[in-house]
Amino acid sequence: MEGITNFFNFNILITPYIIGFIYITGAVVVPFIVVYYFKQYRLHINSSKYRLYLFVAFVVLEIFWRIFCEFFMVYFKIFLALQ
């Protein structure tokens, strides 16, 4: 019963667990977003130059997505350490 009380009093945070799921989901979705925007602007993915751009865009977006999720994880770990 104490676990339920802690949950409803916000003594237990569920967001750090959810962020892991959000990170994995976003890491899978990012390549599709990159390809969508390349096709949206009618860039020919068959060209080796645009394949390089596609690869660079993918790597940069994956790194930024990781940094974004890590920011929130660190925020919640600091909160938990201060308790």
N, C-alpha and C positions, 0 to 999 in steps of 0.2 A: 504494500500500500504506500510505502514511503516513496517508491520510484514514481508513482503516478502523481503524488503530491509535489515532488520535485519538478516533474515535467510541467505541471500546470502553474507552478510558481516561477518558472523560467530559471530554475537552478541547474537544469540539464539542457544543453543546447543541442539541437539536432542539425543545425545548419552546417557545421563542419563535415558531417557525414554526407550531406546532400551535395556539398561542393565537389566532392570526389566524383560523384555521378555526373554532375553538370560538366566537369572538366572532360571526362571521357566522351560524353555526348557531343560536346563542342569540338573536341579533337577529331571526331569522325565526320562532323558536319562541315568543318572548315574547308576540306578539299572540294566538296560540292559547291560551296559558295564561290571559291576561286574560279572553278570551271564555269559556273553560271555567269560571273561577271566577264570572263574572257569571251564567252559566247554572246553575251548581251551587247558588247561593243564590237562584235563581229571580228574579233582577232582570230586569225587562223592558227589553230593549235598544231597544225601539221608542220608549220615552219619551225626550224630549230631555234630561231631567235625567240619566238614566242613560247616555246617549250621551256627555254631557260627562264624567261620572265615568269612563267607559270610555276616553275620550281622555286624560284626566289620568293614569289608572293606566298606560296604555300609555307615555306620555312619561316618567313617573317611573321605570318599570321599565327602559326602554331606557337612560336616563341612568345608573341604578345598575349595569346590566349593563356599560355602557361603562367606568365607573369601576372596576368589579371586574376587568375584563380589562386595563385600563391599569395597574392596580396591579402585576399580574404582569409585564407588559411592562417597566415601569420597574425592577422588581426584577431581571429578567434583564439589562437593559441596564447596570445598575449593576455586576452581577457581571462582565459582559463588559468593562466599562471598567476594572475593578480587575485584570484579568488582565494 
